[in-house]
Amino acid sequence: MTPTNTISLSPLSPAEQGKITQLYRYLELFSEGSPARHSLFIFAPGADPLNLTGKTQSEDQLLIIDPPSDVSQRFRLGNQVAALFTAEPEGSSVPLLQTVAGGIAHLRIGDHFLDIYSQSHGAIVHLPALGIICGGEFGSDCTVPRLAPGSDGSDELESLRLLARLAKQHRLAFYIPHTGDETSDRVVVMERLAEEVAYLHALRRAVTPLALRGESFEALFGLVENILPRQRRTPVGIAAHRLNVSSLMKTVVPS
């Protein structure tokens, strides 16, 4: 993959940090930070939507998967723009694509076809013809999935099973987590997902009895700190682990 600037999605200022990589025609990946955070831009030139008067007008369309919070300031955006988040929305100045939890949406943006698997905590995006999976918080190499509020991990485990099926049963060209390194290696993807399954099972087994015993958060966290896989003991991974322990405690013993 090589950096490109082909469809006017570059940052407004050359001094802005980040890299744009063209994956396919009208499909670009914006990555910034360390560890990298990814946004996928799916572009449809001259989509010709119908306006309210019934007249046809030629307008470009753009769907952004996990846009940066300041996307409108950093990118040149047209009028036909929507955003979709793979996790809880972090705030966006562009309209959100509406989905229904538990449903599957089939969407066409220009030349590209998307399957959107809506979860209670976000969405998984699959472009089967291109072999691209946007796994959101799942399948990272540097952090672990965050539990949704009120979740005991069951929903997240179901998402991991779905991702494993998609990765095994379809062509895989790029697996893109929201945070961390993207990969085209199916074995690497399956190893990451399996590690997260093991982490969530271990988290539930350890936290539940300790929470029921009445341990304080800090005492409990000290006892389960090492459940976090070694390679994911990064600042972002530790922060996610702490949030998971706190969230699971509140689910087991509601205040």
Secondary structure, 3 states (H helix, E strand, C coil): CCECCCCCCCECCCCCCCEEEEEECCEEEEEECCCCEEEEEEEECCCCCECCCCCECCCCEEEEECCCCCHHHHECCCCEEEEECCCCCCCCCCCECCCCCCCEEEEEECCEEEEEEEECCEEEEEECCCCEEEEECCCCCCCCCCCCCCCCCHHHHHHHHHHHHHHHHCCCCEEEECECCCECCHHHHHHHHHHHHHHHHHHHHHHHHHHHCCCCHHHHHHHHHHHCCHHHCCHHHHHHHHHHHHHHHHHHCCC
